[in-house]
Amino acid sequence: MFTNYLPSEMVTVLEVTSMFTVLFGIILALLFTSDQANKKNLYLKKAK
């Protein structure tokens, strides 16, 4: 892998950056999916 040619500090920065990117993506996915479910529930409550 290309990380063998990088200094250890740079590898650490890449690992932390990738970890936060994945966590941020998961949080965004959860927020968007929960918004869609809540909108459907609100529409059903207003119709009744």
MDTraj code that builds the backbone (N, CA, C; nanometers):
import mdtraj as md
import numpy as np

residues = "MET PHE THR ASN TYR LEU PRO SER GLU MET VAL THR VAL LEU GLU VAL THR SER MET PHE THR VAL LEU PHE GLY ILE ILE LEU ALA LEU LEU PHE THR SER ASP GLN ALA ASN LYS LYS ASN LEU TYR LEU LYS LYS ALA LYS".split()
xyz = np.array([
    [0.0845, -0.1179, 0.0000],
    [0.0000, 0.0000, 0.0000],
    [0.0892, 0.1244, 0.0000],
    [0.0340, 0.2351, -0.0477],
    [0.1149, 0.3564, -0.0596],
    [0.1494, 0.4176, 0.0762],
    [0.0817, 0.3759, 0.1835],
    [0.1124, 0.4328, 0.3154],
    [0.2477, 0.3865, 0.3676],
    [0.3038, 0.2830, 0.3062],
    [0.4363, 0.2375, 0.3483],
    [0.5429, 0.3417, 0.3174],
    [0.5169, 0.4283, 0.2205],
    [0.6151, 0.5285, 0.1795],
    [0.5970, 0.6621, 0.2511],
    [0.4941, 0.6741, 0.3340],
    [0.4671, 0.7986, 0.4038],
    [0.5221, 0.7927, 0.5465],
    [0.5512, 0.9076, 0.6046],
    [0.5919, 0.9094, 0.7457],
    [0.4776, 0.8650, 0.8366],
    [0.5119, 0.8178, 0.9534],
    [0.4089, 0.7641, 1.0436],
    [0.3098, 0.8717, 1.0872],
    [0.3547, 0.9966, 1.0993],
    [0.2621, 1.1033, 1.1375],
    [0.1566, 1.1258, 1.0305],
    [0.1977, 1.1187, 0.9059],
    [0.1025, 1.1384, 0.7960],
    [0.0024, 1.0235, 0.7902],
    [0.0474, 0.9034, 0.8191],
    [-0.0429, 0.7880, 0.8224],
    [-0.1461, 0.8065, 0.9328],
    [-0.1036, 0.8575, 1.0469],
    [-0.1963, 0.8817, 1.1575],
    [-0.3002, 0.9867, 1.1187],
    [-0.2559, 1.0926, 1.0533],
    [-0.3493, 1.1963, 1.0089],
    [-0.4501, 1.1389, 0.9108],
    [-0.4055, 1.0551, 0.8192],
    [-0.4977, 0.9936, 0.7230],
    [-0.5978, 0.9016, 0.7931],
    [-0.5519, 0.8265, 0.8918],
    [-0.6425, 0.7371, 0.9634],
    [-0.7491, 0.8141, 1.0390],
    [-0.7083, 0.9207, 1.1078],
    [-0.8048, 1.0001, 1.1848],
    [-0.9022, 1.0700, 1.0910],
    [-0.8519, 1.1227, 0.9801],
    [-0.9388, 1.1902, 0.8839],
    [-1.0405, 1.0933, 0.8242],
    [-0.9963, 0.9749, 0.7884],
    [-1.0890, 0.8772, 0.7308],
    [-1.1917, 0.8318, 0.8341],
    [-1.1501, 0.8188, 0.9596],
    [-1.2446, 0.7781, 1.0638],
    [-1.3541, 0.8832, 1.0822],
    [-1.3148, 1.0111, 1.0896],
    [-1.4147, 1.1162, 1.1071],
    [-1.5028, 1.1307, 0.9836],
    [-1.4479, 1.1060, 0.8663],
    [-1.5290, 1.1127, 0.7444],
    [-1.6362, 1.0046, 0.7455],
    [-1.5992, 0.8850, 0.7863],
    [-1.6975, 0.7755, 0.7925],
    [-1.8032, 0.8063, 0.8975],
    [-1.7618, 0.8533, 1.0137],
    [-1.8592, 0.8856, 1.1178],
    [-1.9538, 0.9977, 1.0740],
    [-1.8993, 1.0994, 1.0085],
    [-1.9819, 1.2089, 0.9594],
    [-2.0820, 1.1585, 0.8554],
    [-2.0392, 1.0684, 0.7683],
    [-2.1295, 1.0110, 0.6691],
    [-2.2412, 0.9302, 0.7321],
    [-2.2082, 0.8539, 0.8351],
    [-2.3107, 0.7745, 0.9042],
    [-2.4117, 0.8660, 0.9727],
    [-2.3624, 0.9720, 1.0362],
    [-2.4531, 1.0655, 1.1039],
    [-2.5446, 1.1343, 1.0030],
    [-2.4893, 1.1756, 0.8889],
    [-2.5737, 1.2383, 0.7865],
    [-2.6781, 1.1410, 0.7332],
    [-2.6388, 1.0173, 0.7103],
    [-2.7344, 0.9179, 0.6607],
    [-2.8460, 0.8953, 0.7615],
    [-2.8111, 0.8886, 0.8892],
    [-2.9143, 0.8695, 0.9914],
    [-3.0074, 0.9902, 1.0005],
    [-2.9526, 1.1096, 0.9881],
    [-3.0374, 1.2289, 0.9934],
    [-3.1341, 1.2354, 0.8758],
    [-3.0847, 1.2052, 0.7565],
    [-3.1721, 1.2125, 0.6396],
    [-3.2795, 1.1054, 0.6430],
    [-3.2475, 0.9862, 0.6891],
    [-3.3489, 0.8815, 0.6938],
    [-3.4512, 0.9094, 0.8025],
    [-3.4102, 0.9681, 0.9150],
    [-3.5073, 0.9983, 1.0195],
    [-3.5983, 1.1134, 0.9768],
    [-3.5473, 1.2104, 0.8997],
    [-3.6318, 1.3200, 0.8529],
    [-3.7423, 1.2694, 0.7613],
    [-3.7112, 1.1753, 0.6756],
    [-3.8123, 1.1235, 0.5835],
    [-3.9234, 1.0527, 0.6605],
    [-3.8886, 0.9765, 0.7621],
    [-3.9910, 0.9058, 0.8392],
    [-4.0766, 1.0053, 0.9165],
    [-4.0164, 1.1096, 0.9719],
    [-4.0935, 1.2066, 1.0489],
    [-4.1874, 1.2864, 0.9592],
    [-4.1462, 1.3171, 0.8369],
    [-4.2339, 1.3908, 0.7459],
    [-4.3583, 1.3091, 0.7130],
    [-4.3403, 1.1798, 0.6912],
    [-4.4565, 1.0964, 0.6620],
    [-4.5513, 1.0937, 0.7817],
    [-4.4959, 1.0832, 0.9002],
    [-4.5814, 1.0810, 1.0194],
    [-4.6544, 1.2129, 1.0375],
    [-4.5882, 1.3257, 1.0106],
    [-4.6540, 1.4544, 1.0246],
    [-4.7674, 1.4692, 0.9242],
    [-4.7452, 1.4239, 0.8021],
    [-4.8519, 1.4329, 0.7028],
    [-4.9709, 1.3471, 0.7423],
    [-4.9443, 1.2295, 0.7974],
    [-5.0554, 1.1443, 0.8387],
    [-5.1313, 1.2063, 0.9569],
    [-5.0589, 1.2702, 1.0487],
    [-5.1269, 1.3317, 1.1631],
    [-5.2096, 1.4508, 1.1194],
    [-5.1613, 1.5309, 1.0226],
    [-5.2375, 1.6458, 0.9747],
    [-5.3609, 1.6025, 0.8976],
    [-5.3525, 1.4892, 0.8276],
    [-5.4679, 1.4434, 0.7487],
    [-5.5812, 1.3979, 0.8390],
    [-5.5481, 1.3461, 0.9558],
    [-5.6529, 1.3000, 1.0482],
    [-5.7114, 1.4196, 1.1204],
])
top = md.Topology()
chain = top.add_chain()
for i, resn in enumerate(residues, 1):
    res = top.add_residue(resn, chain, resSeq=i)
    for name in ("N", "CA", "C"):
        top.add_atom(name, md.element.get_by_symbol(name[0]), res)
traj = md.Trajectory(xyz[None], top)
